[in-house]
Amino acid sequence: MLNEIYKTLIEHQGEPITNAQNKPSENKAEIDRAFDEKIGKKFGVKFGVNEKMVLLLLSETPTMTAAEIAERTGLSKRGVEKHIKKFRDMGIISRIGSDKGGHWIVNAE
C-alpha cells in the first residue's frame, strides 16, 4: 500500500524522490509494456497510466469490481467508475451478465 501512495505522490508532485526499492519510471514502463502486449494500440487513443492499469486489471480478472480495482491501484472507487464508464462509452469494454454475477470483456482482445 505504501508503494501505491508513493507512486501517487510522485505522479502528482513532480520530481521523484529516490527510492531504493522501486522507481516510478520503472513502474510506468512496466505498465506500458504489459498494456501494449495485452491490449495494444487498437483504439487510436492515448491512455494514461491509471486508465492502462484499470484496463489491464479488467482484462486479467474480468469479474473484478470497481472497489477491488480501486484497492489494487490506489485510485478512488469513483475514479475507477469514471474510467469504466468512459471505456464503455468508447466501446472498449462491455459487460456480460448482471451486476453481481457478470463479467467484463475487453473488446481489444
PyMOL commands that set and color helices and strands:
alter all, ss='L'
color gray80, all
select helices_A, chain A and resi 2-13+24-38+49-60+66-73+77-90
alter helices_A, ss='H'
color red, helices_A
select strands_A, chain A and resi 93-96+103-106
alter strands_A, ss='S'
color yellow, strands_A
deselect
rebuild
show_as cartoon
